[in-house]
């Protein structure tokens, strides 16, 4: 088992929960370092991992995502100077322990964890993701564990949907629909977590609907008033309650019908 630690979660937690008057010999704040070191030492003693890697975030402004969308995480305040210093000290602590640690100005800790997870999984090694970040739930596959260490919550692949509302394989689509206010990412207006979970149930009903529409050269629009998705040219409509309904009888989209039963079962019919 490979243990992949999302360091930022635990550094931030220590920074805001430990007494800030804890100083090093130069008079610099050391409370986040102390809290992180205690967390990491406790995890190693408790889990006794054979393989372990720690991923750090280095910047909120230089990620490749900022080039794609300049508003990405623009709602966050810059990290305090004493916290930045302690992030560096936390990496030094990992170095002294002999623990593999990674950080990049181009890629976030999530990206690093995802890369390591994919590479080692190809070699047959499952992973325990040590984090509180919901976004990393999308990485979990059979044999993996999502471990919220703070709350001592361990979730296996089959338990992710019950906790987060959607299966790991659909989590990226789920976030695309709902958006993420924490990261300043907008979703589809009017689509909340419950609606998104229904749309993606049974392998992605919304995707099937969207493909049917786009295959006909039309776009999919959200009608906030009715709570439905609408194919703008053909009148096909997706309702979280009633599945897909079609427009005019001569619409080519009538070739595909999708219905959602009360128990969530999805039926596709041509």
NUTILUM-80927 format. One line per field, with one value per atom (N, C-alpha, C): residue number from 1; residue in one letter; atom name; x, y, z. Coordinates in steps of 0.001 Angstrom, whole numbers, plus 500000, padded with zeros to 6 digits. Example, Ala and Ser with C-alpha at 12.3 -4.5 7.8 and 13.67 -1.06 7.14 Angstrom:
BEGIN
resi = [1,1,1,2,2,2]
resn = [A,A,A,S,S,S]
name = [N,CA,C,N,CA,C]
east = [513190,512300,513200,512850,513670,512900]
north = [494310,495500,496700,497750,498940,500030]
up = [507800,507800,507800,507080,507140,507870]
***
This chain:
BEGIN
resi = [1,1,1,2,2,2,3,3,3,4,4,4,5,5,5,6,6,6,7,7,7,8,8,8,9,9,9,10,10,10,11,11,11,12,12,12,13,13,13,14,14,14,15,15,15,16,16,16,17,17,17,18,18,18,19,19,19,20,20,20,21,21,21,22,22,22,23,23,23,24,24,24,25,25,25,26,26,26,27,27,27,28,28,28,29,29,29,30,30,30,31,31,31,32,32,32,33,33,33,34,34,34,35,35,35,36,36,36,37,37,37,38,38,38,39,39,39,40,40,40,41,41,41,42,42,42,43,43,43,44,44,44,45,45,45,46,46,46,47,47,47,48,48,48,49,49,49,50,50,50,51,51,51,52,52,52,53,53,53,54,54,54,55,55,55,56,56,56,57,57,57,58,58,58,59,59,59,60,60,60,61,61,61,62,62,62,63,63,63,64,64,64,65,65,65,66,66,66,67,67,67,68,68,68,69,69,69,70,70,70,71,71,71,72,72,72,73,73,73,74,74,74,75,75,75,76,76,76,77,77,77,78,78,78,79,79,79,80,80,80,81,81,81,82,82,82,83,83,83,84,84,84,85,85,85,86,86,86,87,87,87,88,88,88,89,89,89,90,90,90,91,91,91,92,92,92,93,93,93,94,94,94,95,95,95,96,96,96,97,97,97,98,98,98,99,99,99,100,100,100,101,101,101,102,102,102,103,103,103,104,104,104,105,105,105,106,106,106,107,107,107,108,108,108,109,109,109,110,110,110,111,111,111,112,112,112,113,113,113,114,114,114,115,115,115,116,116,116,117,117,117,118,118,118,119,119,119,120,120,120,121,121,121,122,122,122,123,123,123,124,124,124,125,125,125,126,126,126,127,127,127,128,128,128,129,129,129,130,130,130,131,131,131,132,132,132,133,133,133,134,134,134,135,135,135,136,136,136,137,137,137,138,138,138,139,139,139,140,140,140,141,141,141,142,142,142,143,143,143,144,144,144,145,145,145,146,146,146,147,147,147,148,148,148,149,149,149,150,150,150,151,151,151,152,152,152,153,153,153,154,154,154,155,155,155,156,156,156,157,157,157,158,158,158,159,159,159,160,160,160,161,161,161,162,162,162,163,163,163,164,164,164,165,165,165,166,166,166,167,167,167,168,168,168,169,169,169,170,170,170,171,171,171,172,172,172,173,173,173,174,174,174,175,175,175,176,176,176,177,177,177,178,178,178,179,179,179,180,180,180,181,181,181,182,182,182,183,183,183,184,184,184,185,185,185,186,186,186,187,187,187,188,188,188,189,189,189,190,190,190,191,191,191,192,192,192,193,193,193,194,194,194,195,195,195,196,196,196,197,197,197,198,198,198,199,199,199,200,200,200,201,201,201,202,202,202,203,203,203,204,204,204,205,205,205,206,206,206,207,207,207,208,208,208,209,209,209,210,210,210,211,211,211,212,212,212,213,213,213,214,214,214,215,215,215,216,216,216,217,217,217,218,218,218,219,219,219,220,220,220,221,221,221,222,222,222,223,223,223,224,224,224,225,225,225,226,226,226,227,227,227,228,228,228,229,229,229,230,230,230,231,231,231,232,232,232,233,233,233,234,234,234,235,235,235,236,236,236,237,237,237,238,238,238,239,239,239,240,240,240,241,241,241,242,242,242,243,243,243,244,244,244,245,245,245,246,246,246,247,247,247,248,248,248,249,249,249,250,250,250,251,251,251,252,252,252,253,253,253,254,254,254,255,255,255,256,256,256,257,257,257,258,258,258,259,259,259,260,260,260,261,261,261,262,262,262,263,263,263,264,264,264,265,265,265,266,266,266,267,267,267,268,268,268,269,269,269,270,270,270]
resn = [X,X,X,X,X,X,X,X,X,X,X,X,X,X,X,X,X,X,X,X,X,X,X,X,X,X,X,X,X,X,X,X,X,X,X,X,X,X,X,X,X,X,X,X,X,X,X,X,X,X,X,X,X,X,X,X,X,X,X,X,X,X,X,X,X,X,X,X,X,X,X,X,X,X,X,X,X,X,X,X,X,X,X,X,X,X,X,X,X,X,X,X,X,X,X,X,X,X,X,X,X,X,X,X,X,X,X,X,X,X,X,X,X,X,X,X,X,X,X,X,X,X,X,X,X,X,X,X,X,X,X,X,X,X,X,X,X,X,X,X,X,X,X,X,X,X,X,X,X,X,X,X,X,X,X,X,X,X,X,X,X,X,X,X,X,X,X,X,X,X,X,X,X,X,X,X,X,X,X,X,X,X,X,X,X,X,X,X,X,X,X,X,X,X,X,X,X,X,X,X,X,X,X,X,X,X,X,X,X,X,X,X,X,X,X,X,X,X,X,X,X,X,X,X,X,X,X,X,X,X,X,X,X,X,X,X,X,X,X,X,X,X,X,X,X,X,X,X,X,X,X,X,X,X,X,X,X,X,X,X,X,X,X,X,X,X,X,X,X,X,X,X,X,X,X,X,X,X,X,X,X,X,X,X,X,X,X,X,X,X,X,X,X,X,X,X,X,X,X,X,X,X,X,X,X,X,X,X,X,X,X,X,X,X,X,X,X,X,X,X,X,X,X,X,X,X,X,X,X,X,X,X,X,X,X,X,X,X,X,X,X,X,X,X,X,X,X,X,X,X,X,X,X,X,X,X,X,X,X,X,X,X,X,X,X,X,X,X,X,X,X,X,X,X,X,X,X,X,X,X,X,X,X,X,X,X,X,X,X,X,X,X,X,X,X,X,X,X,X,X,X,X,X,X,X,X,X,X,X,X,X,X,X,X,X,X,X,X,X,X,X,X,X,X,X,X,X,X,X,X,X,X,X,X,X,X,X,X,X,X,X,X,X,X,X,X,X,X,X,X,X,X,X,X,X,X,X,X,X,X,X,X,X,X,X,X,X,X,X,X,X,X,X,X,X,X,X,X,X,X,X,X,X,X,X,X,X,X,X,X,X,X,X,X,X,X,X,X,X,X,X,X,X,X,X,X,X,X,X,X,X,X,X,X,X,X,X,X,X,X,X,X,X,X,X,X,X,X,X,X,X,X,X,X,X,X,X,X,X,X,X,X,X,X,X,X,X,X,X,X,X,X,X,X,X,X,X,X,X,X,X,X,X,X,X,X,X,X,X,X,X,X,X,X,X,X,X,X,X,X,X,X,X,X,X,X,X,X,X,X,X,X,X,X,X,X,X,X,X,X,X,X,X,X,X,X,X,X,X,X,X,X,X,X,X,X,X,X,X,X,X,X,X,X,X,X,X,X,X,X,X,X,X,X,X,X,X,X,X,X,X,X,X,X,X,X,X,X,X,X,X,X,X,X,X,X,X,X,X,X,X,X,X,X,X,X,X,X,X,X,X,X,X,X,X,X,X,X,X,X,X,X,X,X,X,X,X,X,X,X,X,X,X,X,X,X,X,X,X,X,X,X,X,X,X,X,X,X,X,X,X,X,X,X,X,X,X,X,X,X,X,X,X,X,X,X,X,X,X,X,X,X,X,X,X,X,X,X,X,X,X,X,X,X,X,X,X,X,X,X,X,X,X,X,X,X,X,X,X,X,X,X,X,X,X,X,X,X,X,X,X,X,X,X,X,X,X,X,X,X,X,X,X,X,X,X,X,X,X,X,X,X,X,X,X,X,X,X,X,X,X,X,X,X,X,X,X,X,X,X]
name = [N,CA,C,N,CA,C,N,CA,C,N,CA,C,N,CA,C,N,CA,C,N,CA,C,N,CA,C,N,CA,C,N,CA,C,N,CA,C,N,CA,C,N,CA,C,N,CA,C,N,CA,C,N,CA,C,N,CA,C,N,CA,C,N,CA,C,N,CA,C,N,CA,C,N,CA,C,N,CA,C,N,CA,C,N,CA,C,N,CA,C,N,CA,C,N,CA,C,N,CA,C,N,CA,C,N,CA,C,N,CA,C,N,CA,C,N,CA,C,N,CA,C,N,CA,C,N,CA,C,N,CA,C,N,CA,C,N,CA,C,N,CA,C,N,CA,C,N,CA,C,N,CA,C,N,CA,C,N,CA,C,N,CA,C,N,CA,C,N,CA,C,N,CA,C,N,CA,C,N,CA,C,N,CA,C,N,CA,C,N,CA,C,N,CA,C,N,CA,C,N,CA,C,N,CA,C,N,CA,C,N,CA,C,N,CA,C,N,CA,C,N,CA,C,N,CA,C,N,CA,C,N,CA,C,N,CA,C,N,CA,C,N,CA,C,N,CA,C,N,CA,C,N,CA,C,N,CA,C,N,CA,C,N,CA,C,N,CA,C,N,CA,C,N,CA,C,N,CA,C,N,CA,C,N,CA,C,N,CA,C,N,CA,C,N,CA,C,N,CA,C,N,CA,C,N,CA,C,N,CA,C,N,CA,C,N,CA,C,N,CA,C,N,CA,C,N,CA,C,N,CA,C,N,CA,C,N,CA,C,N,CA,C,N,CA,C,N,CA,C,N,CA,C,N,CA,C,N,CA,C,N,CA,C,N,CA,C,N,CA,C,N,CA,C,N,CA,C,N,CA,C,N,CA,C,N,CA,C,N,CA,C,N,CA,C,N,CA,C,N,CA,C,N,CA,C,N,CA,C,N,CA,C,N,CA,C,N,CA,C,N,CA,C,N,CA,C,N,CA,C,N,CA,C,N,CA,C,N,CA,C,N,CA,C,N,CA,C,N,CA,C,N,CA,C,N,CA,C,N,CA,C,N,CA,C,N,CA,C,N,CA,C,N,CA,C,N,CA,C,N,CA,C,N,CA,C,N,CA,C,N,CA,C,N,CA,C,N,CA,C,N,CA,C,N,CA,C,N,CA,C,N,CA,C,N,CA,C,N,CA,C,N,CA,C,N,CA,C,N,CA,C,N,CA,C,N,CA,C,N,CA,C,N,CA,C,N,CA,C,N,CA,C,N,CA,C,N,CA,C,N,CA,C,N,CA,C,N,CA,C,N,CA,C,N,CA,C,N,CA,C,N,CA,C,N,CA,C,N,CA,C,N,CA,C,N,CA,C,N,CA,C,N,CA,C,N,CA,C,N,CA,C,N,CA,C,N,CA,C,N,CA,C,N,CA,C,N,CA,C,N,CA,C,N,CA,C,N,CA,C,N,CA,C,N,CA,C,N,CA,C,N,CA,C,N,CA,C,N,CA,C,N,CA,C,N,CA,C,N,CA,C,N,CA,C,N,CA,C,N,CA,C,N,CA,C,N,CA,C,N,CA,C,N,CA,C,N,CA,C,N,CA,C,N,CA,C,N,CA,C,N,CA,C,N,CA,C,N,CA,C,N,CA,C,N,CA,C,N,CA,C,N,CA,C,N,CA,C,N,CA,C,N,CA,C,N,CA,C,N,CA,C,N,CA,C,N,CA,C,N,CA,C,N,CA,C,N,CA,C,N,CA,C,N,CA,C,N,CA,C,N,CA,C,N,CA,C,N,CA,C,N,CA,C,N,CA,C,N,CA,C,N,CA,C,N,CA,C,N,CA,C,N,CA,C,N,CA,C,N,CA,C,N,CA,C,N,CA,C,N,CA,C,N,CA,C,N,CA,C,N,CA,C,N,CA,C,N,CA,C,N,CA,C,N,CA,C,N,CA,C,N,CA,C,N,CA,C,N,CA,C,N,CA,C,N,CA,C,N,CA,C,N,CA,C,N,CA,C,N,CA,C,N,CA,C,N,CA,C,N,CA,C,N,CA,C,N,CA,C,N,CA,C,N,CA,C,N,CA,C,N,CA,C,N,CA,C,N,CA,C,N,CA,C,N,CA,C,N,CA,C,N,CA,C]
east = [500837,500000,500877,500551,501250,500422,501046,500369,500753,499743,499952,499312,500121,499650,499501,498331,498027,498455,499705,500302,499599,499154,498601,497435,496604,495450,495899,496967,497393,498293,498992,499765,498820,497813,496824,496092,495708,494978,495828,497104,497995,498191,498297,498529,497391,496160,495006,494500,495086,494613,495649,496926,497982,498252,498759,499088,500116,499819,500718,501968,502054,503224,504358,504218,505285,506323,507550,508592,509814,510584,511855,512953,514191,515288,515561,515118,515289,514093,513115,511939,510844,510973,509937,508842,507644,506533,506825,506493,506785,505597,504431,503292,502755,502751,502288,503274,504548,505584,505435,505239,505098,503876,502757,501540,501662,502286,502474,503419,504497,505466,504816,503975,503288,502318,501612,500692,501434,502523,503245,503875,504454,505037,504001,502835,501756,501267,501141,500675,501667,502948,503964,503947,503825,503794,502525,501434,500144,499987,500304,500071,501258,502456,503682,503745,503664,503623,504963,504881,506088,506484,505479,505712,504948,505636,505041,505573,504668,505060,504166,504748,504031,504053,502888,502771,502388,503081,502861,502381,501558,501234,502260,502708,503730,503232,502177,501728,500263,499560,498173,498059,499171,499104,499784,500612,501439,501038,499969,499526,499100,499209,498771,497287,496523,495091,494860,495781,495642,495762,496510,496611,495333,494691,493427,492316,492291,491254,491892,492138,492782,491997,490701,489903,490007,490716,490851,491493,490794,491233,491543,491016,491265,490550,489622,488885,489637,490790,491549,492576,492731,493749,495127,496165,497527,497883,498684,499103,499965,499783,500625,502100,502958,504397,504917,504435,504942,504460,503332,502859,503701,504044,504898,506234,506791,508066,507932,506835,506656,506372,505771,505606,506980,507916,509271,509919,509684,510252,509622,508364,507708,508343,508714,509401,510790,511458,512757,512613,511530,511286,511140,510408,510265,511625,512438,513772,514607,514563,515331,514809,513512,512947,513261,513686,513906,512630,511604,510324,510297,509884,509785,508763,509153,508248,508348,507223,507134,506376,506777,506093,506470,505574,505828,505057,505659,504947,503983,504158,503319,502118,502351,501308,500981,499724,499275,499498,499342,499497,498543,497320,496343,496895,497536,498096,499217,500045,501168,500653,499666,499088,498433,497704,497067,498073,499195,500238,500881,501247,501863,500882,499643,498622,498500,498431,498275,499493,500676,501903,502059,501830,502018,500867,499691,498578,498846,499489,499852,500801,501523,502429,501744,500442,499685,499650,500046,500110,498946,498022,496919,497423,496565,496996,495984,496505,495687,495913,494852,494944,494630,495624,495454,495152,493891,493448,492075,491673,490287,489660,490413,489967,489028,487797,486797,487206,487976,488337,489129,489909,490738,489936,488663,487814,487694,487844,487704,488803,489886,490989,490770,489881,489742,489203,489899,489472,489500,489125,489089,490466,490460,491696,492263,491820,492291,491468,492016,491324,491444,490328,490312,490290,491343,491480,491496,490383,490330,490926,492203,492936,492422,492053,491596,490354,489412,488158,488205,489354,489525,488430,488182,487174,487883,487666,488247,487131,487304,486301,486953,486369,486795,485982,486345,485741,484212,483661,482214,481506,482262,481666,481700,482417,482565,481220,480436,479167,478225,478179,477312,477692,478974,479443,479407,479847,479964,478801,477977,476815,476994,478207,478462,479677,479702,480814,482095,483260,484526,484678,484225,484376,483566,482557,481701,481971,482982,483173,483607,484429,484857,483664,482770,481558,480676,480602,479794,480272,481577,482125,481955,482014,481806,480386,479430,478042,477785,478312,478010,478926,480134,481124,481747,482640,483311,483619,482806,482972,484312,484830,486110,487228,487171,488196,487757,486604,486077,485761,485234,484864,483348,482815,481372,480884,479708,479072,477907,477030,475833,474844,474358,473430,472212,471917,470745,470947,472132,472408,473189,472544,473193,473647,474202,474724,473696,472468,471466,471075,470862,470492,471632,472856,474003,474147,473916,474030,473001,471789,470748,471110,471605,471964,473035,473905,475034,474811,473644,473380,473387,473756,473758,474647,475868,476856,476827,476007,476058,474908,473695,472523,472655,473155,473299,474246,475319,476254,475553,474738,474017,473095,472423,471531,472315,473421,474216,474779,475250,475791,474710,473506,472410,472119,472148,471872,472993,474221,475343,475570,475227,475359,474450,473362,472441,472800,473954,474398,473691,473203,472517,473242,472846,473479,472521,473089,472303,472268,471071,470908,470167,470494,469843,468753,467539,466438,466225,466693,466656,465238,464275,462907,462270,462445,461824,462734,464023,464966,465301,465198,465443,466615,467237,468158,467357,467697,466930,467877,467610,468319,467712,468511,467978,467302,467788,467232,466093,466138,465189,464151,464296,463297,463397,464447,464625,464928,464365,464475,464907,465831,466230,465756,464943,464458,465014,465477,466021,464971,463713,462639,462149,462020,461375,462280,463584,464474,464403,464585,464610,463260,462740,461537,461887,461210,461562,460587,461020,460220,459323,459357,458477,458647,457564,457596,458630,458934,459878,461319,461530,462890,463705,464904,465730,466132,466023,466389,465405,464263,463311,463860,464946,465558,466151,466376,466946,466020,465559,464719,465383,465383,465980,464957,464716,463783,464435,464049,464579,463420,463445,462387,462549,461541,461565,462729,463134,464245,465592,465600,466859,467325,466614,467002,466842,467874,467847,467619,466704,466382,466669,467414,467688,466903,466230,465422,465507,465672,465725,464379]
north = [498802,500000,501254,502169,503452,504520,505223,506304,507640,508365,509665,510735,511663,512647,514013,514572,515932,516885,517340,518050,519355,520090,521426,521401,520379,520253,520279,519562,519400,520532,521163,522347,523497,523708,524761,524506,523273,522944,523260,522906,523184,524683,525415,526858,527569,527142,527834,527212,526098,525461,525430,525522,525480,526881,526977,528292,529031,530251,530972,531521,531422,531952,530930,529814,528816,529292,529528,530135,529245,529413,528713,529573,529143,529855,531223,531429,532745,533660,533174,533977,533894,532950,532774,531829,532054,531184,529743,528798,527383,526478,527070,526252,525339,525815,524967,523826,524114,523084,522030,522479,521551,520650,521265,520482,519487,519909,519005,517869,518193,517169,516144,516621,515706,514807,515401,514623,513555,513926,512987,511874,512247,511236,510258,510788,509939,508993,509506,508660,507533,507854,506832,505760,506185,505228,504367,504979,504289,503358,503839,503067,502208,502601,501897,501635,502714,502546,502073,501183,500754,501769,502356,503378,504636,505773,507021,508194,509091,510308,511450,512643,513825,514875,515422,516431,517780,518841,520196,521111,522088,523194,524294,524889,525928,527320,527446,528777,528740,529843,529992,530726,531283,532142,531577,530537,530111,528775,528177,526892,527037,525966,525995,526319,526058,526379,527897,528647,530102,530654,529959,530385,530040,528938,528560,529504,529813,530696,531592,532849,533768,533965,533637,533806,532601,531570,530373,530704,530419,530665,532134,533018,534445,534994,534212,534642,534385,533775,533434,534516,534742,535685,535035,535809,535245,534675,533631,533015,533986,534062,534923,534542,535518,535287,534205,534187,533190,531786,531683,530373,529874,530777,530383,529841,530521,530080,528678,528434,527130,526015,526354,525349,524832,525754,525350,524493,524838,524068,522675,522566,521253,520332,520900,520097,519701,520604,520269,519128,519170,518111,516764,516721,515486,515006,515952,515615,514952,515515,514953,513581,513357,512046,511004,511455,510535,510181,511045,510822,511553,510873,511502,512636,513808,514962,515670,516236,516839,518153,519091,520368,521009,521848,522465,523763,524757,525991,525858,524829,524593,523701,522718,521740,521756,521500,521495,520131,520082,518819,517762,518173,517240,516580,517388,516861,515870,516206,515332,514010,514090,512876,512036,512687,511959,511267,511932,511352,510142,510289,509174,508008,508328,507286,506495,507197,506530,505681,506230,505499,504223,504317,503146,502148,502646,501721,500854,501421,500613,499481,499668,498627,497693,497875,496989,497393,498655,499089,500034,499623,500505,501605,502602,503767,504115,504675,505325,506819,507567,509009,509682,510289,510911,512384,512761,514103,514382,515644,516032,516668,516715,517362,516437,516868,516057,515773,516685,516516,515227,514802,513617,512324,512409,511214,510620,511442,510954,509978,509917,509018,507594,507418,506139,505075,503941,502777,501556,500416,499209,498972,498752,498520,499760,500943,502201,502577,503517,504022,505544,506211,507653,507790,508423,508485,509938,510368,511656,511419,511698,511334,512091,513340,514163,513574,513134,512572,511047,510468,509009,508336,508905,508378,507707,506423,505673,505220,505512,505131,504312,503170,502377,502780,502197,502596,502548,501471,501300,502206,502891,503756,505240,505566,506971,507586,506875,507434,507722,506822,507034,508244,508578,509705,511026,511004,512234,512442,511417,511577,511109,510736,510313,509395,508445,507503,508216,507690,508340,508588,507644,507765,508918,509397,510490,511797,511793,512956,514198,514029,515184,515824,514981,515505,516204,515627,516190,517599,517769,519087,520066,519540,520420,520979,520180,520633,521578,521224,522008,523205,523152,524182,523969,524863,524774,526180,526676,528045,528243,527200,527300,527682,527130,527411,528473,529093,530142,529610,528386,527764,527733,528318,528355,527057,526631,525461,525881,524943,525242,525945,527133,527868,527023,526961,526239,524767,524238,522821,522677,522096,521851,520408,520051,518690,517591,517774,516718,516514,517619,517502,516883,517319,516773,515281,514841,513420,512603,513139,512439,512388,513487,513537,512518,512225,511352,509925,509635,508299,507271,506054,504918,505169,505576,505691,506983,507936,509237,509498,509618,509876,511190,512207,513501,513416,512647,512508,511877,510863,510224,511233,512037,513058,514101,514555,515586,515072,513822,513253,513161,512783,512679,514023,515077,516417,516914,516825,517373,516594,515313,514526,515085,515713,516302,517755,518222,519570,520657,520329,521335,521506,522521,522791,522436,522295,521973,523199,523682,524860,524480,525180,524939,525978,525515,526408,526414,527467,527532,527486,528080,528134,526764,525923,524600,523547,523849,522866,521790,522101,521124,521565,520565,520846,520802,521675,521774,521805,520936,521011,522172,523197,524456,524324,523467,523391,522389,521304,520216,520101,520816,520772,519567,518771,517655,518219,517582,518126,517030,517388,516458,517003,516219,516571,515576,516066,515176,514185,514583,513716,512770,513284,512499,511990,512198,511740,512629,512026,512780,512690,513818,513853,514564,514218,514729,515798,516538,517620,517149,517829,517496,516051,515483,514076,513806,514832,514606,514872,515147,515389,514110,514158,512950,512442,513307,512866,511846,511692,510699,509283,509147,507830,507310,508193,507796,508274,507350,507712,507221,508066,507723,508016,507062,507291,506918,507628,507384,506996,505793,505326,505939,505746,506328,505809,504560,503996,504355,505200,505636,504797,503734,502872,503646,503561,504261,503274,503613,502767,503537,502933,503505,502705,503398,502704,503433,502701,503304,503165]
up = [500000,500000,500000,499103,499003,499728,500651,501364,500723,500252,499616,500488,500977,501947,501303,501453,501004,502122,502065,503191,503537,502531,502771,503754,503648,504542,505993,506296,507675,508145,507217,507579,507928,507084,507349,508662,508886,510115,511348,511286,512407,512602,511482,511557,512279,512010,512584,513885,514312,515540,516663,516318,517341,517889,519114,519706,518852,518394,517488,518172,519496,520203,520267,519575,519512,518497,518939,518093,518006,516912,516821,517438,517353,518022,517429,516160,515533,515791,516507,516811,515763,514798,513775,514269,513802,514174,513772,514637,514382,514705,514961,515396,514293,513033,511938,511698,511786,511652,512738,513973,515094,514888,514519,514322,513190,512074,510952,511323,512019,512417,513343,514241,515154,514382,513423,512584,511804,511128,510283,511117,512259,513124,513644,513997,514494,513403,512173,511076,510800,510784,510519,511605,512845,513948,513900,513507,513504,512308,511111,509887,509483,509921,509540,508034,507253,505789,505228,504261,503573,502513,501858,500839,501238,501182,501661,500848,500465,499763,500232,500302,500778,499672,499366,498299,498901,498451,498950,497830,498201,497306,497510,496408,496520,496180,495374,494973,494570,494840,494413,493085,492592,491409,490167,490300,489173,488574,489066,488528,487071,486316,484915,484817,485866,485859,485831,486381,486354,484942,484086,482695,481931,482316,481689,482122,483414,483971,485028,484703,485654,486952,486948,488161,489100,488673,489488,490834,491919,493300,493570,492713,492903,494136,494673,495857,497156,497073,498279,498614,499890,500349,500262,499955,499937,501306,501300,502560,503359,504678,505517,505379,505553,505378,506311,507558,508499,508148,507440,506998,505827,504905,503777,504281,505275,505849,506430,507103,507756,506754,505624,504576,504144,503977,503616,504685,505947,507057,507131,506754,506755,505709,504569,503565,504052,504774,505364,506360,507130,508101,507403,506289,505509,505009,504578,504087,505181,506378,507498,507911,507735,508063,506999,505821,504720,503994,504119,503459,502122,501068,499742,499786,499298,499300,497958,497521,496204,496274,495441,495326,493998,493464,492172,492061,491421,491151,489996,489196,488021,488340,489199,489512,491000,491310,492689,493328,494636,495354,494815,494455,493873,492615,491764,490521,490797,491776,492133,492685,493565,494142,493056,492158,491071,490171,489901,489054,489714,490988,491711,491834,492100,492221,490921,489798,488502,488157,488392,488031,488846,490154,490994,490836,490502,490284,489064,488060,486889,487267,488377,488866,489857,490033,490908,492362,492666,494058,494369,495240,495621,496548,496787,497569,498652,499721,500736,500590,500294,500107,501438,502047,503355,503140,503327,502981,503572,503533,503807,502569,501497,500267,499503,499319,498613,497178,496557,495152,494911,495895,495714,495764,496137,496148,494753,493714,492340,491953,492713,492390,492892,493847,494527,493577,493545,492774,493700,493173,493987,494636,495936,496672,497313,496855,497428,498660,499435,500619,500652,500897,501160,502676,503235,504689,505146,505735,506417,507792,507922,509131,510353,510167,511282,511933,511112,511618,511712,511378,511371,510543,509373,508460,507290,507138,506029,505096,503821,502829,501724,501430,500298,499060,497936,496677,496728,497234,497231,498236,499105,500116,499743,498686,498292,497904,497112,496654,497811,498801,499940,500763,500770,501581,500826,499563,498777,497800,497602,496741,495320,494940,493560,493558,492626,492538,492107,492479,492116,490623,489811,488364,487786,488513,488054,488789,489654,490512,489741,488736,487933,487228,486675,486042,487070,488242,489329,489680,489824,490152,488988,487767,486612,486615,487048,487092,488259,489448,490645,490817,490213,490475,491845,492206,493506,493987,494900,495390,496086,496710,497417,496455,495242,494223,493226,493473,492596,491198,491156,489888,489790,488727,488544,487918,488362,487781,486901,486620,485842,486765,486403,487272,487640,488914,489373,489647,489343,489583,490884,491889,493163,493275,494426,494613,494389,494872,494735,493275,492564,491154,490349,490613,489880,490125,491369,491681,490904,490766,490011,488528,488011,486590,486229,487184,486896,487358,487895,488423,487298,487653,486720,485508,485797,484736,483968,484366,483732,482785,483312,482485,481724,482413,481755,480573,480734,479610,478408,478658,477556,476872,477662,477114,476332,476907,476236,474924,474930,473693,472624,473064,472097,471463,472278,471755,470846,471331,470574,469289,469296,468068,466966,467386,466419,466098,466579,466257,467024,468219,469026,470354,471092,472382,473503,474711,475885,476787,477104,477944,479221,480304,481596,481811,482127,482433,483944,484571,486028,486568,485844,486328,486456,485431,485442,486041,486146,486655,485650,484352,483301,482421,481759,480670,479375,478445,477202,476013,475030,473755,472977,472739,472230,470866,469996,468649,468514,469283,469085,470186,471282,472328,473240,473125,474052,475429,476437,477791,478762,479656,480703,482040,482737,484064,485066,486217,487237,487721,487682,488149,487057,485825,484773,483687,483781,482740,481517,480360,479119,478413,478008,477166,475883,474802,473491,473015,472022,471482,470354,469205,468085,467623,467106,466702,465624,464796,463714,464138,465418,465888,465807,465208,465131,466508,467538,468873,469436,468807,469282,469114,468389,468222,469525,470492,471769,472882,473710,474836,476116,477121,478403,479479,480377,481472,482791,483852,485190,486094,486644,487523,488911,489751,491092,491922,491682,492450,491864,490834,490240,489074,488755,487628,486313,485489,484204,483073,482182,481032,479750,478844,477543,476494,475597,474610,473283,472226,470892,470201]
***
